[in-house]
Every structure is written in C-alpha cells, then in structure tokens.
Amino acid sequence: MHDVHAEAGGVFTERSGRSVIASYGDPAGEYSASLEGAGLIDLAERGALEVSGPKRLEFLQGILSNDVGGRQPGQGCRAAVMTAKGHLQFFVRALVEENVVRLETNAEQLDSLQRLLEHYRVAAPVRFELPPTAVLGHVGIGSAEILRTQGVEPPLAPEDHARATLAGHEVLVARAGDLPGGGFVLHVGPEEVTSIWEALVSAGARPMGRDALDARRVEDLRPWYGLDVTEENLLHETGLLAEYHSPTKGCYVGQEVVSRLEARGGHVNKGLCRLRLSAPSAAGAAVRASEKDVGRVATAALSPRFGPIALAWVHRSAFEPGTQLDVDGAPATVVADFEGE
C-alpha cells in the first residue's frame, strides 16, 4: 500500500512501529469526509490472532473482561486483557466465527498476546494462529451505503460482523465501536488490500490520514491502546468500562480489581477527559492546575470545527467540566463534549 498512498499524496508518519499516513494534504477535507461522507483509513498497525479448538469460548471467557462466551457466530465484543492487579495489557476486538474467535489488536502486540494465551492455556484444547491480515477503517455517515454499493450488507450492532465478497475478494466486515461515529473495520488479505482499497475509493470513499482521525477520536472520546492507554492504566480510568466489561460474567483475570472499584463507586485517582486548548499541543505535554502538575496530554489534535483539542489524563481534582487548566503555558478547559461545552 505504500506506493498507493504515495501516489495519492500521502504524508507518512509512524504509529506503534508502523508507517502510517498523517494526511493526504488536506486534513480538513478528510475530516469533513469522516463526518458527512465516508473516510477510508489504512490501519496498518493492526493485525489478528485466531483462537480455535472446542473449548475456545470457555477459555477466552476466563481471560477477557467482556462476555465472549455468550456471543454467537457473527457477533463480537471489545474486551480488555489485564494483569491480576487490573492493569491493562491489551485491548482486543473479539469476533466470534463458526470455528474460531478472531482477536484484532495492535500488530506489534500479537506475539505477546499469543504468548500470554499460551501461558494460560495449560491443558485447554485450544490452538492459536496468526493469519496474514490487513485492516482498513471505514467511517462517516456514507460508509454503510458505500459498502452496500459493493454488495456488502453492513452489520448494525457494535462488533457484529460478516464475511462478504468485495472487489472479487473475501473480506470480514465488522462494526467498530472504537472508531469515531461507529464506523467499520475490514479484515482483508494483504495481497488483496490494494484492490479493495481502490474499489472503495472508486465508490466514493475518501482516503483519510491520522490528523483527521485523531481529531474525530478526541471529539468522540475514542482512546486507543498504545496511543492513549498503556499498562499503567486501569479500565475504570479509561471511561470505557461499560464498553469493555460485562458485570454479569464469571471470573476472569483482573476481575477482582474491577469488582472492588465498582463496590467503591468506581472512584479512581485519574481519568481521560476532553480538553479545549487555546493553542496547539502535543502528546506528553504537561497539564497543570494552580502551577501543579495534574496530568498529561495523551492525544492532541486540530479540529476544523473546534480548533486545538486533546484527550488528556487528568487527576480527579481537576476532572470536572469547566475546570481551567494550563497546557504548555497556554489556557485549557475541561469539557464534557465540544458541542455543548
């Protein structure tokens, strides 16, 4: 895909050890497409691990934070893999198929995820395979209709998925709750990804870089593992508990910490929040209140609608919407959302 992106004017940067596109020269236009049309993103930093065997659902049910065991083929969920102390190790999209469960996560973490699952396997009759997989993201209100023009009926519920034929090739299409606006991911073979990309672009999807995507992620409060969330964090701190956790399922690694925090009202010392900035910033910038460090910027972006914005980790003492902060010496404000402030 490198040559395809280069020919389209792509400006390259690096994410999670992979070369990705910052923009195609018009971040504002790409941003607009992600809202009012359809944006297409090469998620080159993602890959997949398949878990098979007759006890695969039971095995994963004891490890993942969400209820994968209750899913039928064509259904899925997003889930966390934690340490026994509740620290986040992986975010995965678990897609239940007829004979396997496909786990989508950061490609650089796939080997580590497989080793961890092998550690927990003991005598469970499960097997692991790393199928060659390229992942595309498709966002915007027009994305579903573009898929339909290609003969693909898009799934409706988050993480629901189906296999289909697109541009003469088999694809797995899943509704993607971690993408802004509830877009889709497409799992395709690396040798077919260029043909599928070109078919979607020809149908009206606009190539979209990470500058525009980051703005949309910040606006929708869509943190990603590796960029915003690390092993330093607990699930409660991310604000994603309801999306990545089932309160009714049985035991899993890290559940004790989650349950204890829930029993205490879910109170944690820090959390992710949206910031409206008065000047552009960058990931890692210090967030201060009354001349004291209270956090750091996780993802900074420039929104064509709202100007400089950011996702930031902020201490609970400065977490309330309306709190006035300082980022890189410039004023910033905690907001519940950018539309209503």
N, C-alpha and C positions, 0 to 999 in steps of 0.2 A: 504493500500500500504506500510505501514511501514515495515512489515516483508519481502515483496518482495524486497524493496530497501536494507534492512539489509543483506539479503542473497546474493545480488549482490555486497556487499562490500561498500555500500553507507555510506558516512561520513556526518552526519547531522549537519545542522546549522539552524538559524532562519531568516525568512524574513516576514515582515509585520504580525508578531504574529503567523506565521505558521512554523512548522518544515519542512525544505526542504533539498535537497541534495546538499552539496558543491561539491563533486565529488564521483566517484566510484573507486578512487585510481589511475586513470590515466588521469588527466585533459588534457594533451597534446593529447592523443589518442581520447578523447571525442571531443576536439576541431577539430581535423582532420576530424572526422566523420561529424561534423556540416558543414564542407566545402565540402569535397569530397565524402561523403556518406550520411548518414541520422542519425541525432541525435534525441533522444526522451526524453522529459523533463516533469516531473510531476509539473505542475503549481498549486501546492496545495493552493496557496494564492489567487486564483481567483475563482469567482462564477458568478452567473447570476440572473438577475431580469427581469421578463417578464411583459410587459405592454400590456393590451388588452382593447377592447372596440371600438366602431365605430369611435371615434374621436382620436384614439391613435396617428396617424401620425401627425395630426394637432396639438395636444397637445405637442408632443415632438419637433415639428418644432419650437415652441416658446421658447424652453429651450436649446436645443443642438446647438452647434456652427456650425455644419455641416448640409448639406441638407438631412435629413432623409425623408422628405415629398415626395421627388421626386424619392425615391427608390421603386422598385418592389419586390415582394417576390423572395427571392434568392439573393438579393443584400443587401449591407450594407455600412457602413462607420465608421470611427473612429471620435469621437467628444469629445469636452470638455463641462463640465458644470461649469459655472463661477458664481461669485457673480456679483452684479450690478456694482461693481468697477473693474471688469475684472480679479479678482484673481481666479486661477484655483482651483476648488473643487474636480472634478472627471475627469478622462479620461475613456471613455467607448468605447466599440465596439458595435455598434448598428446593429443588424442583423434583417432585415425585413422578417418575415414569413407570411404565408397566413392569420393567425388570431391574431398574436401577434408580438410585437417587443421585441427581446431579447437583453438585455443590459449586456454585460460582463464587469466586473470591479473587483477591489480588494475585496475579500470576506469580509474583515473587514469593508468595506465601504458600504456594501449592505443595511444595516438597515438605515444608514444615507442618502443614495441615495433615498430610498423609502420614508423616512420622508420628504425630500425636495420636491419630486414629489407630495406627498400628499398635501404639503403646497401650491403648485402652482395649484393644480387640481381645486379648488373652485367647480364649478358645472359641470366640464367637465365629460362626461360619460366614464371614464377610470378606469381600475382596475389594481392591482398590485399583483404579486405572486412571491415567491422565490422558484423556482423548485430546488430540490436537484441536484447539478451539480458538477461533477469533470471535470477539464480542463487539457488536455495534449497539449504540444507543439511538433511539428514535423518539423525539419529544415534540410537543406542540399540539394544538388542537386539531391540526390537519394530519397528524401522523397516522391515526387509525384509518382515515379514508384512503391515504396513500397505500397502506397495506392492502386494503380491500381492492384497489385497482390492480394489485399484483396477484389477486386471487387468494389472499390470506385473510381469514376472518380473525380480527384481533381479540385476544382474551379480555375479559372485563374486570374481574376481581384481581386485587393485588397478588402477584406471583402466580396466578393461573397461567397456564402455558399450553402450547400445542405445537406439534410438528406439521410443517406445511412445505409446499414447493414454491420457490421464488426464483425467477430467472433460470428455471430448469434445475435448481439445486435444492436439496433438503435443508431447511432451517428449523430451528427451535425458536419460537417467539413467545416471550413471557412479558406480562405486565410487570413493570418495575417500580416498586414503591420508593426506591432510593433515588430515582431520577425526579427532577422537578416537574411538577404538573402531572405526575403519574404516567410517564412515558412507557416505552417498551425497550427490552433488550432482545437482540437476535444473536443466537449462537450458531455459528457457521463454520465450515471447514476452512482452514487458512488458504487452501488453493482456490476456493470459490468466493472468498470475501470480496475481491475486486469486482467480479461480475455482479454480485448482489448490491454492492455499494453503487455501482454505476446505474443499475436498474432503478434503484430508489431515487437517485439524483435525477435521472431522466423523467421519473414520475412526479417530480416537484419538490423533493426533499432538498434542503439547503445544507451543505457541509458547514459544520459548526465547531469552533475551537473552544478551548478551555476558558478563555477570558469571558466569553458569553455564558458558558455553562456555569462557571463559578459564581457569576452574578445571580443567575437563576437559583443555584443551590443555596446561596446565602439568603435570598429572598424567601425561599420556601423552607428554610431551616432543614436542609438535607445534608447533614455531616457524613463524610466518608471516612472509612478506616484508613489509616496511614497518612492522610492529609489533616484531618481534624481530630481523630480519635486514635489513641495508642494504648499500649498495655498499661500505661499509668492510670487509665480511667476505669470507672465502674459504670455499669449500664445505667443506673439511676442518674448519673451525671450528664449523660448524653441527651436526655429528654426523649429517648426512643423506647422506653420500657414497654409501652403499650404495643409497639410495632414488632419488637424483637423477643417478646416474652409471653408465655402462657401462664396465667396464675392458677390454672386447674390441672396442669400435667404433673406427672410424678417427678421423682428425683432426677437431677442432672448435676453435672459438675458446676459448682458455684451457686447452686440454688440457695444454700443456707444463708449466704451473704445477701442475696436478693430478698429473701423472705424476712430476714432480720431488719433490713432497711424499710421494707414495706410496713412492718409492725411498728416502726418508729415514725411513720408518716412520710417516708421517702426522703427525709432531710439529709442532704449531703453538703459538703463544705464549698463545692464549686459546681458550676454548670455552664452549658453552652447557651449563649444568648446572641441576639442580633444587635449590632451597633450601627447607628448612623454616624458617619465620620464627617468632619469639616475639611479634611484633607486626605488624599490617598495614603494608604499604609501598606504594610507587607506582613506576611506570616511571620510570627515570632516577635512582633513588636510588643513592647510592654504596655499594659493597661494600668493606669494609675488613678487613684481617688484620694484627694486631700494629700497629695505628694507621697502616697504609699502605693507600692505595687499591689494590685489586686487581681492580676491576671495577664493573659497574653492573647494576641490575635492568632487564630487558627487559619482562617482563610480570609483574605482581603480581596475586594473586587470593586469594579467601577460599573455601576448600573446606569444604563441610559435613562432610566426613569427616576432613580433616586440618588444618583451621584455616588460618592465613595461610601461603601458599606463593608461590613465584616461580620463573620462569625468569630466569637471570642470566648475563651474560658475565663469566667469572672467569679470571684469569691461571692458567697451568698450575701455578704454585707452590702454588695453593690449590684445586686442582680435585678432589682425591681425596675420595671419600665419607668422611664423618666429620669433615672439616675444620671447625673452629669459626671463624666469621666474625662480622662486625658489619654490620648494615644499619640505617641511620638511628638509630644508637646503641643498637640492640637486638640481642641474640644471634641468630645464624642458623647453620644447619648444612647442609653439602653432603650430599645423599642420592642414592644410586643410584636408588632409587624409594621412594615413600611407603609402600607396603605392607610392604616388608621392611627399610626404612631403609637 
